[in-house]
């Protein structure tokens, strides 16, 4: 069982196989916790959003959110039993980052944030329905393909960050031309397909009867993917809008 989401790895549930648990992970429980984490993201995002439009420099919030969120994500990935606490911290920190980034884009492209949020949740619910009704089959080849593409994208971003310190960047990655837009569309598609793998991963975990705290871990994995998908949609819309202006 493999998810393209690095936080939901192939062997996450392996050591729970066959173990009887008094309180077990359920899909409904994971859904409830996902909504709670989304609420935390919204609350902290609103904070930095209004700080930005009040004229305050939100750079510190972006740095805290980005670096803090990354570190908490690593802790959660390797210490799953801490997910009931760390997943909430991750949501709050990512909210700081998302709120600031969204405000910056909104100041340049009016209405882009509402459109990006709408598209993100439309993709989420659309893929969820497609998955539940069996229109999308999660095969091993499907998992491996999405996983490989996801790792490739993450490596490209890492290389681009390193090149940034030398005044360089990967060609077309941030361009608003046709190639740059096609690259963003491809990344959005891969981010979206990770949602399908996350649905399958959580369903398998619930069927295996893993401990209750894994609901928080499953919700955390979904938030990781949703944050990524939202940011990529935001970037794609900005490229398209700048092309038209």
N, C-alpha and C positions, 0 to 999 in steps of 0.2 A: 504494500500500500504506500504510494508515494504522492506527495503534493508538491506542486511547483513552488509553493510558498516555503521559503527556507525555514520559517518558524514551525511549519507542520511537516516534519520530515518523515521519511519512509518507515523508520523504526520507532516512531514515537510511542506507539501502543504495544509494541512487541512484548515487553516484559509484564504486561497486564493480562496476557492471554490465559484463559482458564481460571483466573482468580475470582472468587466470589466476593462481592462488595455489598455492604449493607445499603449504602447510598451510592447509586450509580449515575453516570452521565446520561443525560437525555437530550434529545434534539430540542425539545421545547425549552428546557433549562438553558441550553446554549443560546437559543434565540433571545430569550429574556435578557441574558447577560450581554449579548451583543447590542441590544437596544440601550441598555444602561451605559455601556462604554461609548456608544454614539452620542448619548446625551452629555457625557463628560467632555467629549471632543468638542461638541457644540458650545458648551459653557466657556471653556478656555479659549476657543477660537473667537467667540464674541468679545472676550476681554481684549485680546490684541487687536481685533478689528476696530473697536471703538478707540483704543489707544492711538492707533495709526491715524484715524480720521479726526482725532482731537489735536493732531499736530505733533504728537510725541514720536521720538525715534524708537522704533520697535526692534532694532537690530539685536539688542540683548535678548529679547524674547525669542527671536528666530534662532539664535545660537543655542540658547538653553533648550529650546524645544527640539531642535535637530540633533544635537549631541546627546542631550539627556534621553531623548526618545530612543536613539540608537543603542545607548548603553543599557537602558532598561529592557529593550527588546532582547538583547543578548542574554541578560540575566534570566529573563522569562523562558527563553528557549532552552537554556541549560539547567534551570531550576524550576521545573514545571509545577511543583507543589506550591510555589510562591505566587502562582498566577492570580489567585484571588486578590492579592495586593498589588503586584507589579503591573498587571494588565490595566488597572485603573490609573496608576501613575503614568503608564505609557500613553493612555488616552488623553490625559490632561496635558502632557508634554507635547504630544503631536498636535493637539488643539492649538497650543501657543504658536507653533510653527505654521500650521495651516491658516490660522486667522491672519497672521502677518502677511504671508505670501498672497493670500486671497485679496487682502486689502490693497496690496501693491498692484496686483493685476487689475483690480476693480478701478483704481484711480486712473489707469491708462485705458482700459476697455470697459466702459460702463455696461453693466448687465452680465458680464462674463461669469461672475460667481454663481448667480442664480442658475444660469444655463448649465454650468459645470456640475453643480449639485444635482440638478434635475436629470442630466444625462447619466451621472454616476448611479443614482438610485434606479433609474429606468433600466440600466444594464443589469444591476443587481437583481431586481425582481423579474426581469425578462429571462435571465439565465436560470434563476431559481425555478421558474415555471417550466422552462425547457428541460431542466434536469429532473424535476419531479414527474413529468409526464413521459420521460424516456426519450425525448427528442435528441438528447446528447448522451452518448454512451461513453463512459469513462473506462477505456481499455488501457492495457499496460503501455501500448505504443503511444496512446494519447498522453498519458502521464509523462512518459519519458521525453516526448517531443516538447511539451510545455515546460518541463523542468529544464531541459537543455537550453531552450530559448530564454527562459528567465535568468539562468546563470550567465548566459552570454550578455544579456542586457546589463545585469549588475556589474559584470566585469568591464563592460564598455564605459559605464558611468564612473567606475573606480579609476580606470585609466584616464578618463577625461578630467577627473579631479586632480590627478597627479600632473597631467599636462598643463593644467591651469596655472600652477605655480611657476611654470616656465614660459608663460605667455602664449601657450598653444592650446588647441582643442581638436577633438575628433571632427573631421570635415562633415558638414551638413547636419550634425546632431542638433544644433540649435538654430539652424537656418530656417527662414520662413518661406523659402522657395519650394518648388514641387517636390524635390528629393527630401528636404527636411520635413515637409508635411507627411509624405509617405512613411518616413521613418517613425514619426510620432504615431501615425495610424497603426503601424505594426506593433509598436510598444503598447498602445492602448488595447489592442486585440489580445496580446499575450497577458497583460494584467487582468483583463476580463476573464480569460480562460482559467486563470488561477482561482477565480471564484468558484468555478465548477469543480475543480479539484478539492477546494476547501469544503464544499458541500459534501462531496463524496467521503472525504477524510473524516468529517464530523459524524456522518451517518455510520461509517464503519466503527468509529470509536464508541458510539452509543450502542450499537449492536453487540459489541464485545463486552459491555458492562464495566467500563473503566471507572475509576473513582470520580466522585462528584466534582472535585476541584478541577477536573479536566474540562468541564463546561467553560470555565473561565479561560482556560488555555485555548480551547476551540474558538471562543469569541475573540480572544486576542488575535489569533491567526486571521480571522475574517477582517478585523479592523486594520491589520497590517496591509492586507490586500486592497481594502477599500480606500485607505489613505493613498496608496500608490496609484490606484486607478484614478482617483479624483485629481491628483496632481498632474498625471499624464494627460487627462482630458483638458485640464486647465491650460497646460502648455500647448496642446494641439489647437485649442480655440484661439489662444493668443497668436499663434502663427497664422491661422486663417484670417483673423481680424486685422492683423498688421499687414497682411497681403492685400486686403481690400482697401485699407486706408491710404 
